[in-house]
Amino acid sequence: MTLKALEEKYRERIDLLEKQRAKLAKKDTSLSILRLVLFVIMLICAIFLFQWKVLVGILFLYLSISAFYFIVKNHDSLRREKDVLDSLIHLNKAEILGLNNDYTSFKDGAVYTNDKHPFSMDLDLFGPKSLFQKVNRCASIFGENELAASFLQQDKIETIDAYQNAHQELDPEIEWRQRFFAIGMKSNKNQKQIDNILNWASSTKSFHLSTLWMILIPLLTIASFIYLCSSGNFNISWIAFIPTAFLTFKNAKRISEIQMDLTKHIDLLKTYSSLIQHIENKSFESKKLLDLQQVFLSDEHKASKHIKKLSFYLHQLDQRLNILTAIFNLIFLWDHIWVNKVHHWKLANSHKIEIWFKTMGKFEAINSYASLSYNHPTWNYPSINKENKFIAISIGHPLLHTKAMISNHFQTETKKHIKIITGSNMGGKSTFLRTIGINTVLCYAGAKVCAEKLNIPSLKIFTSMRTKDDLSDNTSSFYAELKRLKMVLDAVKVEDNVFFLLDEILKGTNTKDRHKGAKALILQLLKNKGAGLISTHDLELGKLEDDHGDQIENLCFEVETKGEELIFDYKLKKGVSKSFNATQLMKNIGIDL
């Protein structure tokens, strides 16, 4: 499928979704009017019946509220579906923008930036216009955490096949994938809110009233009230409610604390329940998806129902401040009923809730990679070898637009071998290093890569590209680079599969020291069986190939000059660069040479 065909597919979905939304909008308006009319009728009838007979009025109020609740519940379901359709329309519009390399509709994962990590800072994994923003189709923090972790891990080679199968299975399931994301698009992604739920679940602190009292006191209240009314003592019938009023007043503070702490999470729990239910109702074939799905189905009742029950209990508890609910509180101990249900839910499920949420997050990460696969039909799934060879056919940078991307063939040994890449400014050296790095990250995540073919061994990537000064640590950019290079040197001494990507090494010092230091670094890396790519403007380093031909190879990017115009082809070639463009670039900005 071409990009044009993909865009047309998304436009067709938008048209269909907008028609569905228009129908729901009409139903929404009709139900709103119906609710208003029924409420007015119910109120008038209740006032009349209370004036006639109080008991009949109470019974009518109870029955009518139950019926009205049923209507409201159905109306709320309709509105949630309308919200999902809104999210789906927004998503498909965002996907069209994404096909044109605009991913600003999706979160960029800047919070996961870590300049101490072996490679994440240098490979544009997080932040604006990053790989995370391109891939991210996660509806929850748990999904985003899992997606970020999949970028950073390098030690799960054995799981690549399982994840590739999972991504391939969900790739064509566009209806299921998009709805999964849309259900959670409006959920609150506040980490503090998530922490509150998990802290509550793991805490031993709780409150409840014994079951015996929960049965005896309401029965005593009802019996006393009926007795007093039937014996003609209606004026003092309020005495019957003293026990329930006493308990309600006595425990009001503790119940209020539970209500205030937990009921603000109702919407989030509803959303997570819906997301998990979407997973539970799907038939999967790949082992990875089936194993993850089983986490939600291992109990007698599905995980989504457990979470939905908790949100329902909290919603009922939150009604305690409603004036109508006060009637039920004085008869049936409404507050205590729902606090008890929350307590028993916690006893039965508190140890599972974090597992459920994290497993949901794993599905979201898989869903994100499946969407990436769908949006890039010309990309391919890579393979792993044990021959210490990095083989790439027509590999390109995943973050570049298809029209601007230039692909290259590349092959190298991944043990005791270094490619020295020279070239002029803006020639493509840094971009090529990142091309290799980002595609390797995608490979180990079990995702498609931007290449016709990619076959690599198990590697641990280390980079040194974007070093900068740190005033808070009294660190210059040169010293910051030295610290990165030390990280690489230390790694090759203890690991046998380090693959480094070093861009313009030792650029912060004079030419003589730079050449001397770079040469020593290269030889030391080789001595420790290191392998990787090093880009440089120092053409003298190209002479190292003469003495270490089996371990060092020169590659380059050239530029052609036509008058004052610079022509870049961004194609990788053998040998040392013979072209220079710094002078022309300086002239182009107005420096008179």
Buried (B, 14 or more C-beta within 10 A) or exposed (E): EEBEEBBEBBEEBBEEBBEBBEEBEEBBEEBEEEBEEBBEEBEEBBEEBBEEEEEEBBEBBEEBBEEBEEBBEEBEEBBBBBBBBBBBBBBBBBBBBBBEBEBEBBBBBEBBBEEEBBBBBBBBBBBEEBBBBBBBBBBBBBBBBBBBBBBBEBEBBEBBBBBBBBBBBBBEBBEBBBBBBBBBBBBBBEEEBBEBBEEBBEEEEBBBBEEEEBEEBBEEBBEBBEEBBEEEEEEEBEEBBEBBBEBBEEBEEEBEEBBEEBBBBBBBBBBBBBBBBBBBEBEBEBEBBEBBBEBBBEEEEBBBBBBBBBBBBBBBBBBBEEEEBBBBBBBBBBBBBBBBBBBBBBEEBBEBBBEBBBBBBBBBBBBBBBBBBBBBBBBBBBBBEEEBBBBBBBBBBBBBEBEEBBBBBBEBBBBBBBBBBBBBBBBBBBBBBBBBBBBBBBBBBBBBBBBBBBBBBBBBBBBBBBBEBBEEEEBBBEBBBBBBBEBBBEBBEEBEBBBBBBBBBBBBBEEEEBBEBBBEBBBEBBEBBBBBBBBBBBBBBBEBBEEBEEBBBBBBBBBEBEEEEBEBEBEBBEEBBEBBBEEBBEEEEEEEE
